[in-house]
Amino acid sequence: MALTNRLRFQDNFQCKLVDVLDTGSADTEFIVTHNLGAVPTHYLANASAGYVYDSDRANWTDEEMKLKCSAPNASLKLVIF
């Protein structure tokens, strides 16, 4: 049945889909609340501009992570796992 209806990321493995509406200033840290229940090891980012990269990774938690974006005021779609 699942294959007939197409598998989603969250059906296949533990992950969260998160939208970030505005990353703020370029190369400035912003907090992403994900509530994954575990500290993320990876993420996929689809950004409207620039590229997304880790910030303060040692202090990521099972609820929040910190990222930066090279472009100002970008919107993101994240898959966090």
C-alpha positions as CSV (number, residue, x, y, z in Angstrom):
1,M,0.0,0.0,0.0
2,A,2.8,2.5,0.9
3,L,4.5,2.0,-2.5
4,T,1.2,2.7,-4.3
5,N,0.8,6.0,-2.4
6,R,4.5,6.9,-2.7
7,L,6.8,6.9,0.3
8,R,7.6,10.1,2.0
9,F,11.0,10.9,3.8
10,Q,9.3,10.6,7.2
11,D,7.8,7.2,6.3
12,N,11.2,5.8,5.4
13,F,13.4,7.1,8.2
14,Q,13.4,9.4,11.2
15,C,13.5,12.9,10.0
16,K,11.7,16.3,10.2
17,L,10.7,18.6,7.4
18,V,11.2,22.2,8.4
19,D,10.5,25.5,6.6
20,V,12.6,28.6,7.4
21,L,10.9,31.7,6.1
22,D,13.8,34.1,6.5
23,T,17.4,33.4,7.5
24,G,18.2,37.0,8.3
25,S,21.5,38.7,7.4
26,A,24.0,36.8,5.3
27,D,26.5,34.6,7.2
28,T,24.7,35.2,10.5
29,E,23.7,32.3,12.8
30,F,20.0,31.5,13.1
31,I,18.3,28.8,15.1
32,V,16.2,26.0,13.6
33,T,13.7,24.3,15.9
34,H,13.3,20.7,14.6
35,N,12.1,18.6,17.6
36,L,13.7,15.5,16.0
37,G,14.1,13.8,19.4
38,A,17.8,13.1,18.6
39,V,20.8,15.3,17.7
40,P,20.8,15.6,13.9
41,T,23.7,14.1,12.0
42,H,22.8,15.4,8.6
43,Y,20.4,17.7,6.8
44,L,19.4,18.5,3.2
45,A,18.8,22.2,2.4
46,N,16.9,23.7,-0.5
47,A,17.6,27.5,-0.3
48,S,16.0,30.3,-2.4
49,A,19.5,31.8,-2.5
50,G,23.0,31.2,-1.3
51,Y,24.2,28.0,0.4
52,V,23.5,26.8,3.9
53,Y,26.2,25.6,6.3
54,D,26.6,24.5,9.9
55,S,27.1,26.8,12.9
56,D,28.1,25.8,16.4
57,R,27.5,22.1,15.6
58,A,28.9,20.9,18.9
59,N,25.9,22.5,20.7
60,W,23.1,21.1,18.5
61,T,20.4,19.5,20.6
62,D,17.6,17.0,20.1
63,E,15.3,20.1,19.6
64,E,17.4,22.8,17.9
65,M,20.3,23.3,15.6
66,K,22.2,26.4,14.4
67,L,22.9,27.2,10.7
68,K,24.1,30.0,8.6
69,C,23.3,31.0,5.0
70,S,25.6,32.9,2.6
71,A,22.7,35.0,1.2
72,P,20.6,37.4,3.2
73,N,16.9,36.8,3.8
74,A,16.7,33.4,2.1
75,S,13.9,30.9,2.6
76,L,14.8,27.3,3.2
77,K,13.2,23.9,3.0
78,L,15.1,21.5,5.3
79,V,15.1,17.7,5.7
80,I,16.8,17.1,9.1
81,F,17.9,13.6,10.1
